[in-house]
Amino acid sequence: MTTPPSPDPPDAGRPSRKELDRQLRERYANWHDQPRGLACAVIAAFMILTTVAFLFAVVAVVMAMRSASQP
């Protein structure tokens, strides 16, 4: 079932097309800038965690070799 038509004109109380375009540009511009910073943070975190894991593995191997060579 559909709703009955409103007695108001279709564009009553709504912003103009130019106003909607301006709002969209502002919102999109703000949204567009955020992923770049977020992606940078994710890549930096991945690099740091990968480096820490690699260093931990190297230290573990060196310690294992030292303990295996001692009687």
Sequence and secondary structure as in RCSB ss.txt:
>XXXX:A:sequence
MTTPPSPDPPDAGRPSRKELDRQLRERYANWHDQPRGLACAVIAAFMILTTVAFLFAVVAVVMAMRSASQP
>XXXX:A:secstr
      SS TTTT   HHHHHHHHHHHHHHHHHHHHHHHHHHHHHHHHHHHHHHHHHHHHHHHHHHHHH  
